[in-house]
């Protein structure tokens, strides 16, 4: 059964929302485990992109690596029915985190030995990403099992801020490892953080009583029927908007690396600094969403942040190679970038029956993740063919058209709330 805490009264506003959550033992275990995993991923994210650049010397290959990662995340729709059948989601974390850690350590050892080739890098990134499909789906399905619906914005905002704070440390560590000893040690540390994430998940109780299984195919269809037939919220419209926005959502991490490599005299320190600024912005954005809990403004947030992110990306590229303006610009990009997906995640968690959470998340991400993968790869191709600033201008215009045009054409999006 879900552990919703001991009280039934309306949750307090602002930062006071976070206190009761932190006293919830299962939630505390959940977000500490998530934070450890996110820290490790941040250590991993910095050197893996740099390894792609170093062993290939190609912007296209760098985009392909990021695109492959996002594309495999889109396969969560296939693993989600299995996740929804698990009585206690802790089980998945105790298996997934250690396996990811082992593959990361192997990647680090290959890089240390100078034996890492583009093909091996792609294979290991693919395997780590596939395992993450299971842990990611379980982590996203956990909050509705352990907190009340009124606390979902606060829970996701606090988790995002805490894991984001750990991401800052991870990016800083990853950048320092790049400069001091090289990228291979970042992979070894990523493996260690995955093992820590498994240990921190041990106290988690994310149980849900389930009816007897009706078979994979029946439950697979049930997930798709919910997505295609539900009108409150309008799931087909919401998923379509998420997919189109997802086409552009992978641009920021690729552009950080390419801006650092092309516009700064010392690319490695620049990459670490700008990526850290981006992460700090994400922490601030997560914390603001959790404190404000804007349940009645979901549609406005989805549309407004789409427009704003394009403008901010243009400013971030135009600001290079000046460190201070660039750092501020990437902070603002991070602040806005986190808002769209966090808001989408909270809405899906609040509106979906608990037994269907995993399948709803996985099916939704099939479209968003596929688009995100394609977008990340296309950005690498675009930057290899054109200068950064024209690419950024085109992105800003595209973000604006999507953020303004789609909600204008589909009024149901503007009215989204819960």
N, C-alpha and C positions, 0 to 999 in steps of 0.2 A: 504494500500500500504506500501511497505517496506520503511523505513526511512534510506536512504543510506548516509545521510550527504549532504553537499552543494557543494562539489567539484567533478570533474571528472578526475583530473590528477592522475598520478601514485602515490601511497602512498609513503611517505618517508621511508627510511630504518632504521634498528636498533630500538632503543627505541623511536625514533621520530614517529614511527607508532602509538603509543598509544595516543598521544595528541588529534588528530581528533576524535578518538573513544570516549574519555572521554567527549568531547563536544556534543556528540550525546545523547540527553535526554533519548531516549528509551534504548539505550545500557547501559547508566549509571544506569538506574533503573533495568535493567535486571541483570547486574553483581553484584549490591549491594544485590538484592534479592537472587541471587544464593549464594553469599558469606555468607549471614545470614543462609541460609539453610545448607550450607556446615559446617559452624561453629557448628550449632546444631548437625549435623550428627556426627561430630568429638567428641563432648561431649558425644553423645550416643554410639559411636563405642567403646570407651575405657571401660565403665562399663558394656556394654551388654555382651562382651566376658568374662569379669571377673565374671559377674553374672552366666554365663553358667558354668564356671569352679567351682564356689563356691557352687552352688546348686546341682551340679551333681558329682563333683570331677572326671570328666571323660574327657580325651582328645577327645574321640570319639564324645561325646555329643557336645563339643565345636565346632568341625568340622561340625557337623550336623546343629548347629544353623547358622553358617556362610554359609554353603551350602544351607540351606533353604532360607536364605535371597537372595543369588545370584540366586537360582533357580526360585524364584518368579519374580525377575527382568526379567527373560527370557520370562515371559508372556506378555511383552510389545507389542509383535506382535498382540495380541488380542485387546488391547486398542488403538493401533495406528490409525486405521481407524477413530475412534471417535475423536481423537486429530486433525487429518488432516481436519476434518470438521468444527472445531471451527474457527470462523472469527478472533477473537482476542485471542491469547494464554494466555493473562493475566487472562482470566476467569478461566482457569484450575488452575493457581497458587493461585488464591483467594479462591478456594474451597479446593484444595489438601493440602496446607500447614496447614490450621487450623485443618483439620481432623487428619492429622498425629500428630499434636501437642497434640490434645486431647487424642489420644491413648497412646502417650508417657507419659503424665501426669498420666494416669491410671496405666501404668506399674510402674512408680515411687512410686505411692501410695501403690500398692500391695507389692513392695519390702520393703517399709518402715514398713508396717504392718507385715512383715514376712510371707505373704500369697502367695508369688510367688513360683510356682512349675515349674518343667521342662515343663509340658504340657502347662501351662499358658504362660510361656516365649515363647515357640514355636508359640502359637496362636497369641500373640501380635506382635511378630516379623513378622509373616506372614501378618497380617493386615496392619502394617505400611509399609511393603515392597510393598504390592499390591497398596496402595495409591500412593506410590512413583513412581510406573510405569507410572501413569498419569503425575505427575509433572516432572519426568525425561524426558519423551518423549516430553513434551511441552518445557522444557528448551533446549533440544537439537535441536528442530525444530525452535527455536526463532532466532538464529544468522543470518541465510540466509534471514529472513524477515526484519532485521533491519540494516544490514551492507552489503557492496559490496563484491563480491567474493574475490577480491584481499586482503581484510582485514580479511578474516576468520581465518588465522593462528594467526594474531595479536589479534583478538577478543578472540579466544579460549585460546591463551597463556596468555593474560592479565587476563581473567576471572579465568583461572586455578591458576595463581599466586596470585591473590587477594583472591580467595576463599581458596587457600592453606595457605596463611598467616593467614586467619581466622581459618583454621583448626589447625594451630600450637597453636593458643590461645585456641581453643576447646580441643585439646589433653592435653594441660597444665592444663586447668580448670578441665577436666575430671579426670586426674591423681591426681590433688590436692584434688578433692572431694572424690576420692577413699581413699586417705590416711587420710583425716581430718574427713569426716563425713560418708563415705561409698558411694556405687554406686547409691543408690536410687535418691539422689539429682541431679545426672547427667541426669536422665530421665526427671525430672521436668524442668531442664534448657533447655533440648532439645525441650520440648514443647514450652517454651517461645521463643526460636529462630525461630521455625516454624511460630509462630504468627508474629514475626518481619519480616520474609521473605515475608509474605502476604502483610503487610503494605508497604514494600519497592517496591512491584510490582505494586502498584496502578498507577503510572505514565506511565507504560509500554504500548506502542502501537505496537503490533506485529500482524498487520492485513494482511489478504490476501483475495482478492476477489476469491470466489469459484463458479464453475458452479453448477447448481442444482444437488442435490444428486441423484445418480443412484441406491442407496440401498447399504446396508452393504456388501452383498455377492459380488456384482460387484466391489465395491471399494476394498474389501479384496483381490479379485483375481488380480486386477490391481497392487496392491503392490507386490504380488508374481511374476507376470509377469515381472515387471521391474527388480526384483532381479535375475530372472533366464535367462532373454533374453538379458540384457544389456552387451555389449562387450567393451565399453569404458566408464569407466574402466571395466576390466573383473570381474564383480560382483560375479559370482559363485566362481571363484578362490580366490578372496579377502575374501569372507565370509568364505570359507573353511579354509583358513590360520588363520583368526581371531578366528575361533572356536577351532582349534587345539592349538593355543597359549593361548586361554582362559582357557584350561584345567589346565594350570600352573599359570595363572595370579592371582588366589586367594590365592596362597601360602604365600605371604609376610605377610598379616595381621594375619594369623593363626600362622605362625612361630614366629612372634614377641612375642606373648603371651606365646607360649610354651617355647621359649628360655628364656624369663624372669622367668617363673615359674620353669624351670629345672636347669638353669645354674647360677643363681644369688642368693646370700644369702638373699637379700631383694627384693622379686619379684615385689611388687607393685611399689616402686620408679623406679626400672629398667624398668618395662613395660612403665611407663609414659615417661621416658627419651628416650628410644629407639623408641617408637612410635612418639614422637615429632621430633627426628632426621630424621625419615622416612618422616614425613610431610614437614620438612624444605627442604629436598632433592626434594620433589615433587614441591614445590614452585620454587626452582631454575631451575628445569627442564622445568616447564611450561613457566617461564619468558624467558628462553633461546630459546625455540621453537618459542614463539611469536615474539621475537626480530629478530631472524634469518629468520623466515618464509621460511623454506626450501621446497618450492613447487616442485622443480625439483628433490628432493632426497627422495621422499616418500618411495619407495621400499627399499632403503638402510637403512632408519631409522627403518622400520618395521623388517627387518632381523637382523640388527646389534644390536638393543637393546634387541632382544630376546636372542641372544647369551650372551651378556654382563650381563643381569640380572641374569642368572644362575650362572655365575662366581662370581658375587658380593654377591649373597645369600650364596654361599659356604663360602666366606670370612667373611660374617657377623656372621655366626654360629661358624666358627673356632675362631673368635676374642673373643667370650664370655668366661669367665665372666669379662673381662677387660672393664671398662666403656668407656674410650676414644677411643680405637680402634673399639669397638662395635658401638659407636655413629657415628663415621666416616663411618663405613661400611654401617650402615642402612641409613645414609644420601645418600650415593652413590646408594644404592638400590632404594630409593625414586626418585632420579634424573632420573634414567633410566626407572623405572617402569611407570612413567607418560607418557613417550614418545610414546609408542606403541599405546595406546588407543586415546590419543589426536590427533596423526597423522591420525589414522583411521577415527576418528570423523570428522576432517577437510576435508579429502578427500571425505567422503560421503556427507557432507554438500555442498561442491563445485560442485560435479558431479551430484547430484540428483535434478531434478526439484522441486521447492518449494512446490507444492501441494502434493508431494510424500515423503517429508522428514520424517514425523512421521512414516509412514509405512516402509520405508527403514531402519530407525534406529531400529524399533521394530522387524522387520523380521530378521535383522542381529543379533540382540542381542538374539533372540531365540536360535541360535546355540552357540553363545559365552557365554551367561549366563548359559545355561544348562551345557556346558562344565566346566565353572567356578565353578558352584555349585558342580558338581561331583568331580572336582579337590580338592576343599577345604575340602570336606568330606574325600576323600582318604588320604589327608595329615594327618588329625587327626588319621586315622587308622594306617598309616605308622609309625608315630612318637610313637604311643602306642606300636608298635611291634618291632621297631628298635631304635637304638641310633640316636640322632640328626645328627651327622656328616655323617654317611653312607647315611642317607636320603638326606642330602644336596648335597653329591657327586652325588647321582643318579639324583637329580634335575638338577644339573649343566650339566651333560652329556645329559639329555633329552632336556633342553633348547638349547644346542649347536647343537644337531642333528636336531631339528626343525628349528632353525634359519639359519642353513647352508644348510640342505638337501632339505627343501621344496622350497625355492627360486631357488636352483640349478636345481631342477626338473621342475620348472614352471617359465620360463624366463619372462613371463608377469608380475610377481610380482616384479622382479628386475627393470623393466622399469616404474613402477608406478610413475606418476607425474601429475600435473595439472597446 
